[in-house]
Amino acid sequence: MALEITDANFEEVVMKSDKPVLIDFWAEWCGPCRMVGPIVEELAKDYDGKAVIGKMNVDHNPNIPTQFGIRNIPTILFFKGGKMVDKQVGAVPKSVLDGKIKAQL
Protein backbone atom coordinates (compact mmCIF):
# COMPACT_ATOMS: atom_id res chain seq x y z
CA MET A 1 0.00 0.00 0.00
CA ALA A 2 1.22 3.50 -0.82
CA LEU A 3 2.43 5.52 2.16
CA GLU A 4 0.51 8.59 3.24
CA ILE A 5 2.98 11.44 2.93
CA THR A 6 2.17 14.66 4.79
CA ASP A 7 3.68 18.09 5.34
CA ALA A 8 4.78 16.74 8.74
CA ASN A 9 6.57 13.55 7.58
CA PHE A 10 7.87 14.72 4.18
CA GLU A 11 11.39 15.50 5.40
CA GLU A 12 11.80 12.10 7.07
CA VAL A 13 10.06 9.91 4.45
CA VAL A 14 11.19 11.63 1.25
CA MET A 15 14.27 13.80 1.76
CA LYS A 16 16.10 11.30 4.01
CA SER A 17 15.16 8.17 2.03
CA ASP A 18 17.99 5.98 0.77
CA LYS A 19 15.61 4.65 -1.92
CA PRO A 20 13.98 6.41 -4.89
CA VAL A 21 10.66 8.04 -3.97
CA LEU A 22 7.49 8.55 -6.04
CA ILE A 23 4.85 10.93 -4.64
CA ASP A 24 1.39 11.20 -6.16
CA PHE A 25 -0.11 14.63 -5.37
CA TRP A 26 -3.89 14.19 -5.49
CA ALA A 27 -7.29 15.24 -4.09
CA GLU A 28 -10.55 13.34 -3.52
CA TRP A 29 -12.54 15.58 -5.91
CA CYS A 30 -10.08 15.09 -8.83
CA GLY A 31 -11.33 12.66 -11.51
CA PRO A 32 -7.95 11.98 -13.17
CA CYS A 33 -6.48 11.41 -9.67
CA ARG A 34 -8.94 8.55 -9.20
CA MET A 35 -7.62 7.01 -12.42
CA VAL A 36 -3.98 7.26 -11.25
CA GLY A 37 -4.65 6.10 -7.66
CA PRO A 38 -4.95 2.35 -8.41
CA ILE A 39 -1.81 2.51 -10.58
CA VAL A 40 0.13 4.08 -7.70
CA GLU A 41 -1.13 1.31 -5.38
CA GLU A 42 0.04 -1.35 -7.89
CA LEU A 43 3.46 0.30 -8.09
CA ALA A 44 3.66 0.30 -4.28
CA LYS A 45 3.28 -3.51 -4.38
CA ASP A 46 5.63 -3.93 -7.36
CA TYR A 47 8.43 -1.89 -5.76
CA ASP A 48 7.97 -2.90 -2.12
CA GLY A 49 11.42 -2.75 -0.52
CA LYS A 50 13.02 -1.17 -3.62
CA ALA A 51 11.38 2.28 -3.72
CA VAL A 52 9.13 4.44 -1.55
CA ILE A 53 5.73 4.97 -3.18
CA GLY A 54 3.49 7.53 -1.53
CA LYS A 55 0.49 9.81 -1.93
CA MET A 56 -0.05 13.33 -0.64
CA ASN A 57 -3.53 14.84 -0.43
CA VAL A 58 -3.06 18.48 -1.51
CA ASP A 59 -6.20 19.62 0.34
CA HIS A 60 -4.86 18.35 3.69
CA ASN A 61 -1.19 19.26 3.10
CA PRO A 62 -0.76 22.69 1.45
CA ASN A 63 2.90 23.40 2.31
CA ILE A 64 4.84 20.81 0.30
CA PRO A 65 2.74 21.15 -2.89
CA THR A 66 3.27 24.93 -2.72
CA GLN A 67 7.01 24.47 -2.13
CA PHE A 68 7.29 22.39 -5.31
CA GLY A 69 4.95 24.54 -7.40
CA ILE A 70 2.20 21.93 -7.81
CA ARG A 71 -0.57 23.71 -9.72
CA ASN A 72 -2.28 20.80 -11.48
CA ILE A 73 -3.19 17.40 -10.14
CA PRO A 74 -2.47 14.62 -10.45
CA THR A 75 1.22 15.52 -10.40
CA ILE A 76 3.77 12.85 -9.63
CA LEU A 77 7.22 13.84 -8.44
CA PHE A 78 10.23 11.53 -8.32
CA PHE A 79 12.99 12.04 -5.75
CA LYS A 80 16.39 10.44 -5.35
CA GLY A 81 18.96 11.34 -2.72
CA GLY A 82 16.78 14.16 -1.38
CA LYS A 83 16.46 15.90 -4.78
CA MET A 84 13.57 16.04 -7.23
CA VAL A 85 14.77 14.22 -10.36
CA ASP A 86 11.64 13.85 -12.49
CA LYS A 87 8.03 15.01 -12.78
CA GLN A 88 4.86 13.78 -14.48
CA VAL A 89 1.74 15.95 -14.73
CA GLY A 90 -1.61 14.38 -15.58
CA ALA A 91 -2.93 10.85 -15.81
CA VAL A 92 -0.61 8.45 -17.66
CA PRO A 93 -0.45 4.67 -18.13
CA LYS A 94 1.35 2.52 -15.56
CA SER A 95 4.16 1.80 -18.05
CA VAL A 96 5.19 5.50 -18.06
CA LEU A 97 5.49 5.68 -14.26
CA ASP A 98 7.13 2.25 -14.12
CA GLY A 99 9.82 3.40 -16.56
CA LYS A 100 10.48 6.56 -14.56
CA ILE A 101 10.93 4.55 -11.34
CA LYS A 102 13.22 2.02 -13.05
CA ALA A 103 15.39 4.91 -14.28
CA GLN A 104 16.04 5.86 -10.63
CA LEU A 105 16.89 2.37 -9.33
C-alpha positions as CSV (number, residue, x, y, z in Angstrom):
1,M,0.0,0.0,0.0
2,A,1.2,3.5,-0.8
3,L,2.4,5.5,2.2
4,E,0.5,8.6,3.2
5,I,3.0,11.4,2.9
6,T,2.2,14.7,4.8
7,D,3.7,18.1,5.3
8,A,4.8,16.7,8.7
9,N,6.6,13.5,7.6
10,F,7.9,14.7,4.2
11,E,11.4,15.5,5.4
12,E,11.8,12.1,7.1
13,V,10.1,9.9,4.5
14,V,11.2,11.6,1.2
15,M,14.3,13.8,1.8
16,K,16.1,11.3,4.0
17,S,15.2,8.2,2.0
18,D,18.0,6.0,0.8
19,K,15.6,4.7,-1.9
20,P,14.0,6.4,-4.9
21,V,10.7,8.0,-4.0
22,L,7.5,8.6,-6.0
23,I,4.9,10.9,-4.6
24,D,1.4,11.2,-6.2
25,F,-0.1,14.6,-5.4
26,W,-3.9,14.2,-5.5
27,A,-7.3,15.2,-4.1
28,E,-10.6,13.3,-3.5
29,W,-12.5,15.6,-5.9
30,C,-10.1,15.1,-8.8
31,G,-11.3,12.7,-11.5
32,P,-8.0,12.0,-13.2
33,C,-6.5,11.4,-9.7
34,R,-8.9,8.6,-9.2
35,M,-7.6,7.0,-12.4
36,V,-4.0,7.3,-11.3
37,G,-4.6,6.1,-7.7
38,P,-5.0,2.3,-8.4
39,I,-1.8,2.5,-10.6
40,V,0.1,4.1,-7.7
41,E,-1.1,1.3,-5.4
42,E,0.0,-1.4,-7.9
43,L,3.5,0.3,-8.1
44,A,3.7,0.3,-4.3
45,K,3.3,-3.5,-4.4
46,D,5.6,-3.9,-7.4
47,Y,8.4,-1.9,-5.8
48,D,8.0,-2.9,-2.1
49,G,11.4,-2.8,-0.5
50,K,13.0,-1.2,-3.6
51,A,11.4,2.3,-3.7
52,V,9.1,4.4,-1.6
53,I,5.7,5.0,-3.2
54,G,3.5,7.5,-1.5
55,K,0.5,9.8,-1.9
56,M,0.0,13.3,-0.6
57,N,-3.5,14.8,-0.4
58,V,-3.1,18.5,-1.5
59,D,-6.2,19.6,0.3
60,H,-4.9,18.3,3.7
61,N,-1.2,19.3,3.1
62,P,-0.8,22.7,1.5
63,N,2.9,23.4,2.3
64,I,4.8,20.8,0.3
65,P,2.7,21.2,-2.9
66,T,3.3,24.9,-2.7
67,Q,7.0,24.5,-2.1
68,F,7.3,22.4,-5.3
69,G,4.9,24.5,-7.4
70,I,2.2,21.9,-7.8
71,R,-0.6,23.7,-9.7
72,N,-2.3,20.8,-11.5
73,I,-3.2,17.4,-10.1
74,P,-2.5,14.6,-10.4
75,T,1.2,15.5,-10.4
76,I,3.8,12.8,-9.6
77,L,7.2,13.8,-8.4
78,F,10.2,11.5,-8.3
79,F,13.0,12.0,-5.8
80,K,16.4,10.4,-5.3
81,G,19.0,11.3,-2.7
82,G,16.8,14.2,-1.4
83,K,16.5,15.9,-4.8
84,M,13.6,16.0,-7.2
85,V,14.8,14.2,-10.4
86,D,11.6,13.8,-12.5
87,K,8.0,15.0,-12.8
88,Q,4.9,13.8,-14.5
89,V,1.7,15.9,-14.7
90,G,-1.6,14.4,-15.6
91,A,-2.9,10.8,-15.8
92,V,-0.6,8.4,-17.7
93,P,-0.4,4.7,-18.1
94,K,1.3,2.5,-15.6
95,S,4.2,1.8,-18.1
96,V,5.2,5.5,-18.1
97,L,5.5,5.7,-14.3
98,D,7.1,2.2,-14.1
99,G,9.8,3.4,-16.6
100,K,10.5,6.6,-14.6
101,I,10.9,4.6,-11.3
102,K,13.2,2.0,-13.0
103,A,15.4,4.9,-14.3
104,Q,16.0,5.9,-10.6
105,L,16.9,2.4,-9.3
